[in-house]
């Protein structure tokens, strides 16, 4: 797991899809011309970001994306705080280190709402997965890869947040990422509330970007902490 650091001294510049280091701010948090302040480069319009091939959870692209998304996800943080929806970080222990290494964690607990457009119950790793087209107040929480043709070819329904509800089915995978991951699972049974396509729902979970999943990285709530069917 790679949590978002406080990066002050350097900014990431992107020229024709290439990453270039570095321009210094004059002091921690200082503004560099052409940046958003705090030493970070200006971002292109959401949904038009370069689809970097970088896959490491601590790559410059992953950290730049995570920084932007930590800001554009403020509504999801406010919703969670206002409603007091449950945060269950202990569920992350059912994600083994080889899989956890794929993730750049943005926030430990957020709450979003939206409409379900894709479901898959269950994966061979025991997870129950579904995608949610987010309501307008959360629409800027998607990673660059979520807008890509690769995402569209894999997941029908358009750009959406990917949700992973761990240890809801049998683990049949023989991958080192999954074998034994759900041993001793004592978390919630989400099966009665796993949503159907078309339902409007509220989901709380750990917010991250997974760079290796597809170019540009896709954002997820993984693991999911709570699901509520709204209508």
NORJOBEL-V224021 format. One record per helix or strand of 3 or more residues. SS is the DSSP state (helix for helix, strand for strand). FROM is the first residue (numbers start at 0). LEN is the number of residues. If there is no record, write none. Layout:
# NORJOBEL-V224021
SS/FROM/LEN
SS/FROM/LEN
This chain:
# NORJOBEL-V224021
strand/12/3
strand/17/3
strand/34/3
helix/59/13
helix/73/10
helix/88/6
helix/96/4
strand/102/19
strand/127/7
helix/135/6
helix/143/4
helix/148/6
strand/160/5
helix/190/3
strand/199/11
helix/210/3
strand/217/12
